[in-house]
Amino acid sequence: MITPEHLERFNEIIDNCKALVEQVPAEPEKSFEYVLLQLYGKTLLTLCEISALLESGYPEGAMALARNTYENLVVMTYLCKNAEDTGLIQRFFDDYRIKTCKDHIQYLKWNIEVGNDTPLIRELLELRQAEYNDLLEQYQDFTRIRYEKPYFDHYWWVGKPTSFNRLCEQAGFDDNFFYNLSCYRVHAGITGSMVRFGEQADRPLIGPTRAGKEMPLYFSLLNLITQTRIFCAYNELDCSYINGLFEDLNRDLIEAFESLNE
């Protein structure tokens, strides 16, 4: 059983990782170092959310967010292995431009559809559409065709059609057990609706539970410490103290797992 003391130690590790970020100077935008800082910062923010969910008794929600930290870890590791590929780093940044541009276009079109059709909306839509068309032309060799139109798939920036499983392989990850388990808590379906980490019952349990926190906490901790070691290695930071905290908590979590099977 996960206790409040376990969660306090988890939060202590997160706080120490936040302190690491403060030691890193601001890096030029669109550099690999800037990417690394943003990815690590996002993971720490997500871990704060996971901690809050676990403390409140919602392990399924925590596991769903732990999935995001694993995806961040895979992307971070892949980019680290290709840190010298400036074209890859540029495409990774421009993926943000592409997605925000598409979202803005859809939002502006929605405004027009619901009757909020103004000259400013039309002007913004024209500007955003032109920007998106420029990106399509710039990266036409990286797009795919669907319904006779070019589009960017999710990992287009890698440089070739790639699924998340393939990205995992290229980054050196071959065991996705925890990740696959976490997907049940994200994707709609009967499994995600019925399987719970905590107490089981014939009727839906709508509310917090005291049980079931072991797996999301362990999965989150593994993702965090791996990313922390990568972050510290590239920024020449000493993470020996955090490693010690991790090893102690990791050992206790393994014992907590073992107690569930007794």
C-alpha positions in Angstrom: 0.0 0.0 0.0 1.3 3.5 -1.0 1.4 5.7 2.1 1.5 9.5 2.4 5.1 9.2 3.3 5.8 7.6 -0.1 4.2 10.5 -1.9 6.1 13.0 0.2 9.3 11.4 -0.9 8.1 11.5 -4.5 7.4 15.2 -4.1 10.8 15.7 -2.6 12.4 14.2 -5.7 10.3 16.5 -8.0 11.3 19.5 -6.0 15.0 18.7 -6.3 14.5 18.2 -10.0 12.9 21.6 -10.3 16.0 23.1 -8.6 18.1 21.5 -11.4 16.2 23.4 -14.0 16.9 26.7 -12.2 20.7 26.0 -12.6 20.5 25.9 -16.4 21.0 29.2 -18.2 18.5 30.3 -20.9 19.4 28.7 -24.2 18.9 30.1 -27.7 15.5 29.1 -29.1 15.5 26.3 -31.7 18.7 24.8 -30.2 18.9 21.2 -29.0 19.5 22.5 -25.4 16.4 24.5 -25.6 14.4 21.5 -26.7 15.8 19.4 -23.8 14.9 22.1 -21.3 11.3 22.4 -22.6 10.7 18.6 -22.7 12.1 18.2 -19.1 10.1 21.1 -17.8 6.9 19.6 -19.3 7.6 16.3 -17.6 8.1 18.0 -14.2 4.8 19.9 -14.7 3.0 16.6 -15.5 4.6 14.9 -12.5 3.2 17.7 -10.2 -0.3 16.9 -11.7 0.3 13.1 -11.2 1.3 13.7 -7.6 -1.9 15.8 -7.0 -4.1 13.0 -8.5 -2.4 10.3 -6.4 -2.8 12.3 -3.2 -6.5 12.8 -4.0 -7.0 9.1 -4.7 -7.2 8.9 -8.5 -4.6 6.4 -9.7 -6.2 5.8 -13.2 -5.9 9.5 -14.0 -2.3 9.5 -12.7 -1.5 6.5 -14.9 -2.9 8.3 -18.0 -0.6 11.2 -17.3 2.3 8.9 -16.6 1.8 7.8 -20.2 2.6 11.3 -21.4 5.9 11.4 -19.4 6.9 8.1 -21.1 6.2 9.6 -24.5 8.3 12.6 -23.5 11.1 10.3 -22.5 11.0 8.5 -25.8 11.1 11.7 -27.8 13.8 13.1 -25.6 16.0 10.0 -26.0 15.5 10.0 -29.8 16.5 13.6 -30.1 19.5 13.1 -27.9 20.7 10.4 -30.2 20.3 12.8 -33.1 21.3 16.0 -31.4 23.7 17.0 -34.2 21.0 16.8 -36.8 20.0 20.5 -37.0 17.4 19.8 -39.7 15.6 17.4 -37.3 15.7 20.0 -34.5 14.3 22.6 -36.8 11.5 20.3 -38.0 10.7 19.4 -34.3 10.2 23.1 -33.6 8.2 23.7 -36.8 5.9 20.9 -35.8 4.6 23.3 -33.1 4.1 26.0 -35.7 2.2 23.6 -37.9 -0.1 22.3 -35.2 -0.9 25.7 -33.7 -1.5 27.1 -37.2 -3.9 24.3 -38.1 -5.8 24.8 -34.8 -6.1 28.5 -35.4 -7.4 27.9 -38.9 -10.1 25.5 -37.6 -11.0 28.0 -34.8 -11.4 30.9 -37.3 -13.5 28.7 -39.7 -15.7 27.7 -36.7 -16.2 31.4 -35.9 -17.4 32.0 -39.5 -19.7 29.0 -39.4 -21.4 30.1 -36.2 -22.0 33.6 -37.5 -19.1 35.5 -36.1 -18.0 36.5 -39.6 -16.0 39.8 -39.4 -13.4 41.4 -41.6 -10.8 40.7 -38.9 -11.6 37.0 -38.8 -11.4 36.8 -42.5 -8.0 38.6 -42.6 -6.6 36.4 -39.8 -7.8 33.3 -41.6 -6.2 34.4 -44.8 -2.9 35.1 -43.0 -2.9 31.8 -41.2 -3.8 29.8 -44.3 -0.9 31.4 -46.2 1.5 30.5 -43.3 0.3 26.9 -43.4 0.6 26.7 -47.2 4.2 28.0 -46.8 5.0 25.2 -44.3 3.4 22.6 -46.6 5.6 23.9 -49.5 8.7 24.0 -47.2 8.2 20.4 -46.0 6.5 18.9 -49.0 9.0 16.0 -49.0 7.9 15.1 -45.4 4.1 15.1 -46.0 1.8 12.3 -46.9 -1.3 12.3 -49.1 -4.8 11.7 -47.7 -8.0 12.4 -49.7 -5.7 13.8 -52.4 -4.4 16.5 -50.1 -1.0 16.7 -48.3 -0.9 16.4 -44.6 1.6 16.0 -41.7 1.3 12.8 -39.7 2.1 12.8 -36.0 5.8 12.1 -36.2 6.5 13.6 -39.6 9.5 15.5 -38.1 11.4 12.3 -37.8 11.9 12.4 -41.5 10.0 9.3 -42.6 6.6 7.7 -41.8 7.0 6.5 -38.2 4.6 5.1 -35.6 5.2 5.5 -31.9 6.3 1.9 -31.6 8.9 2.4 -34.3 10.1 5.6 -32.5 10.4 3.6 -29.3 12.6 1.1 -31.2 14.8 3.8 -32.7 15.2 5.4 -29.3 16.2 2.0 -27.8 13.0 1.1 -25.9 11.8 -2.4 -26.4 9.6 -2.9 -23.3 6.4 -0.9 -23.4 4.5 -2.9 -20.7 3.7 0.1 -18.5 2.9 2.3 -21.5 0.5 -0.2 -23.0 -1.2 -0.6 -19.6 -1.6 3.1 -19.3 -3.3 3.3 -22.7 -6.3 1.5 -21.3 -6.9 4.6 -19.0 -6.7 7.0 -21.9 -8.5 5.3 -24.8 -12.3 5.0 -24.7 -13.6 1.4 -24.5 -14.9 -1.2 -22.2 -11.5 -2.0 -20.7 -10.8 1.6 -19.8 -14.2 1.9 -18.4 -14.1 -1.2 -16.2 -10.5 -1.9 -15.2 -9.4 -0.1 -12.0 -6.2 -0.1 -10.1 -8.2 0.3 -6.8 -11.2 -1.5 -5.4 -13.3 -3.6 -7.8 -17.1 -3.5 -7.7 -20.0 -4.5 -9.9 -21.2 -0.9 -10.1 -19.0 2.0 -11.3 -16.9 3.5 -8.5 -17.1 7.2 -9.0 -14.8 8.8 -6.5 -11.4 8.5 -4.9 -9.7 5.3 -3.8 -7.0 4.5 -1.3 -5.6 1.6 -3.3 -4.0 1.1 -6.7 -1.4 3.8 -6.5 1.7 1.6 -6.8 1.8 1.2 -10.6 1.3 4.8 -11.6 3.8 6.0 -9.0 6.4 3.5 -10.0 6.0 4.2 -13.7 6.2 7.9 -13.2 9.3 7.6 -11.0 11.1 5.5 -13.7 10.3 8.0 -16.4 11.4 10.9 -14.2 14.8 9.5 -13.1 15.7 8.5 -16.7 14.9 11.9 -18.0 16.7 13.5 -15.1 19.9 11.6 -15.8 19.7 12.6 -19.5 19.1 16.2 -18.6 22.0 16.3 -16.1 24.4 14.6 -18.4 23.9 17.1 -21.2 24.0 20.1 -18.8 26.9 18.7 -16.7 24.9 18.8 -13.5 25.4 16.6 -10.4 22.3 14.4 -9.8 23.9 12.0 -7.3 21.7 13.2 -4.4 18.5 12.8 -6.5 19.8 9.3 -7.6 20.1 8.4 -3.9 16.5 9.5 -3.2 15.3 7.6 -6.3 17.1 4.4 -5.3 15.6 4.5 -1.8 12.0 5.1 -3.0 12.4 2.7 -5.9 13.4 -0.1 -3.4 10.4 0.7 -1.2 8.0 0.7 -4.2 9.2 -2.7 -5.3 8.5 -4.0 -1.8 5.0 -2.4 -2.0 4.5 -4.3 -5.3 5.6 -7.6 -3.7 3.2 -7.1 -0.7 0.3 -6.9 -3.1 1.0 -10.5 -4.2 1.2 -12.0 -0.7 
